[in-house]
Amino acid sequence: MTASREDIARAVECLRAGGVVAFPTETVYGLGADALNPQAVSRIYAIKRRPPNHPLIVHLPAASYLEQWARDIPRAAHQLAEKFWPGPLTLILPRARTVPDNVTGGQDSVGLRVPGHPVALALLQQFGGAVAAPSANRFGHVSPTTAQHVRDELGDEVDMILDGGACQVGLESTIVSLLDARPLILRPGAISQMQLSEALSIPVALGGADEKRLRAPGLLARHYAPATPLRIVARENLEQQIRALLAQNKRVAVIAYTQRAEPAQAHYYFLSPDPVSYAHDLYATLRAADAAQHDVLLLEAVPEDEVWLAVRDRLTRAAQAHQ
């Protein structure tokens, strides 16, 4: 289902009235409020049960809004915006003085992006301003990639949910810090390190928030986690692990991308061996496994190739939640 013009108009009025609206982006569904309304933004934190010092990403209607939200904007920001916006790229820049503290978690930087989903863009453009929006789920849980996921987890706490169908990408945006001369990838996503380096004609480093003592969305060691305990297992050890757990009378689920392992008493979820398709379906599969109430979820380790980097990042953090 795609939200109608009437739905989007109602969502705009809701935002203007200080409401909270869940809306689709090409990455995951966001939980949005007027980024210039601190009271509305505070409701996001309350609904998500999110720590107040954990910053939000600000979604802009167009790259032309950059100057309203950031200062001392480097040339690299304009280059990346021209190349990848609208799209799954978040830029960390020095915040403008007018940006509310609770949007940035009290930091002097702000995360900005222009989403690449027609419903999100229509909402932002008709709203005529910026919307602060983390993923539309409880803090640390699996992000939603359909409107139904949002309903299942947040229910009536959200004033309105815009349904834009399943998200195209399925993983959160690539986050790049431009606070220093050296661009730094804080969170991998659909836009790769190679694409970023090519766009800027300079190497873009892969790092993490700890290097800069910078807080950014989705970078906690434990994040993106299903309720079911999750273990990442190498393919060659998968059958042994399944048998050991079955011997303990555990209800075992397996997420795999190669052929079925034995024994057959485990419940199998198969994802594509293509990293783009795998990423698209991962969160929906984790949510389906949770709903089935297995005791343990074994996940076949994905390849170490660069094209799997974003998937490996999310899976590693999800598994850490149960260690």
Secondary structure in CASP SS format (residue, H / E / C, confidence):
PFRMAT SS
TARGET T0000
AUTHOR 0000-0000-0000
METHOD secondary structure of the structure
MODEL  1
M C 1.00
T C 1.00
A C 1.00
S C 1.00
R H 1.00
E H 1.00
D H 1.00
I H 1.00
A H 1.00
R H 1.00
A H 1.00
V H 1.00
E H 1.00
C H 1.00
L H 1.00
R H 1.00
A C 1.00
G C 1.00
G C 1.00
V C 1.00
V E 1.00
A E 1.00
F E 1.00
P C 1.00
T C 1.00
E C 1.00
T C 1.00
V C 1.00
Y C 1.00
G E 1.00
L E 1.00
G E 1.00
A E 1.00
D E 1.00
A C 1.00
L C 1.00
N C 1.00
P H 1.00
Q H 1.00
A H 1.00
V H 1.00
S H 1.00
R H 1.00
I H 1.00
Y H 1.00
A H 1.00
I H 1.00
K H 1.00
R C 1.00
R C 1.00
P C 1.00
P C 1.00
N C 1.00
H C 1.00
P C 1.00
L C 1.00
I E 1.00
V E 1.00
H E 1.00
L C 1.00
P C 1.00
A C 1.00
A H 1.00
S H 1.00
Y H 1.00
L H 1.00
E H 1.00
Q H 1.00
W H 1.00
A E 1.00
R C 1.00
D C 1.00
I C 1.00
P C 1.00
R H 1.00
A H 1.00
A H 1.00
H H 1.00
Q H 1.00
L H 1.00
A H 1.00
E H 1.00
K H 1.00
F H 1.00
W C 1.00
P C 1.00
G C 1.00
P C 1.00
L E 1.00
T E 1.00
L E 1.00
I E 1.00
L E 1.00
P E 1.00
R E 1.00
A C 1.00
R C 1.00
T C 1.00
V C 1.00
P C 1.00
D H 1.00
N H 1.00
V H 1.00
T H 1.00
G C 1.00
G C 1.00
Q C 1.00
D C 1.00
S E 1.00
V E 1.00
G E 1.00
L E 1.00
R E 1.00
V C 1.00
P C 1.00
G C 1.00
H C 1.00
P H 1.00
V H 1.00
A H 1.00
L H 1.00
A H 1.00
L H 1.00
L H 1.00
Q H 1.00
Q H 1.00
F H 1.00
G C 1.00
G C 1.00
A C 1.00
V E 1.00
A E 1.00
A C 1.00
P C 1.00
S E 1.00
A C 1.00
N C 1.00
R C 1.00
F C 1.00
G C 1.00
H E 1.00
V C 1.00
S C 1.00
P C 1.00
T C 1.00
T C 1.00
A H 1.00
Q H 1.00
H H 1.00
V H 1.00
R H 1.00
D H 1.00
E H 1.00
L H 1.00
G H 1.00
D H 1.00
E H 1.00
V C 1.00
D C 1.00
M E 1.00
I E 1.00
L C 1.00
D C 1.00
G C 1.00
G C 1.00
A C 1.00
C C 1.00
Q C 1.00
V C 1.00
G C 1.00
L C 1.00
E C 1.00
S C 1.00
T E 1.00
I E 1.00
V E 1.00
S E 1.00
L C 1.00
L C 1.00
D C 1.00
A C 1.00
R C 1.00
P C 1.00
L E 1.00
I E 1.00
L E 1.00
R E 1.00
P C 1.00
G C 1.00
A C 1.00
I C 1.00
S C 1.00
Q H 1.00
M H 1.00
Q H 1.00
L H 1.00
S H 1.00
E H 1.00
A H 1.00
L H 1.00
S C 1.00
I C 1.00
P C 1.00
V C 1.00
A E 1.00
L E 1.00
G C 1.00
G C 1.00
A H 1.00
D H 1.00
E H 1.00
K H 1.00
R C 1.00
L C 1.00
R C 1.00
A C 1.00
P C 1.00
G C 1.00
L C 1.00
L C 1.00
A C 1.00
R C 1.00
H C 1.00
Y C 1.00
A E 1.00
P C 1.00
A C 1.00
T C 1.00
P C 1.00
L E 1.00
R E 1.00
I E 1.00
V E 1.00
A C 1.00
R H 1.00
E H 1.00
N H 1.00
L H 1.00
E H 1.00
Q H 1.00
Q H 1.00
I H 1.00
R H 1.00
A H 1.00
L H 1.00
L H 1.00
A H 1.00
Q C 1.00
N C 1.00
K C 1.00
R C 1.00
V E 1.00
A E 1.00
V E 1.00
I E 1.00
A E 1.00
Y C 1.00
T C 1.00
Q C 1.00
R C 1.00
A C 1.00
E C 1.00
P C 1.00
A C 1.00
Q C 1.00
A C 1.00
H E 1.00
Y E 1.00
Y E 1.00
F E 1.00
L C 1.00
S C 1.00
P C 1.00
D C 1.00
P H 1.00
V H 1.00
S H 1.00
Y H 1.00
A H 1.00
H H 1.00
D H 1.00
L H 1.00
Y H 1.00
A H 1.00
T H 1.00
L H 1.00
R H 1.00
A H 1.00
A H 1.00
D H 1.00
A H 1.00
A C 1.00
Q C 1.00
H C 1.00
D C 1.00
V E 1.00
L E 1.00
L E 1.00
L E 1.00
E E 1.00
A C 1.00
V C 1.00
P C 1.00
E C 1.00
D C 1.00
E H 1.00
V H 1.00
W H 1.00
L H 1.00
A H 1.00
V H 1.00
R H 1.00
D H 1.00
R H 1.00
L H 1.00
T H 1.00
R H 1.00
A H 1.00
A H 1.00
Q H 1.00
A C 1.00
H C 1.00
Q C 1.00
END
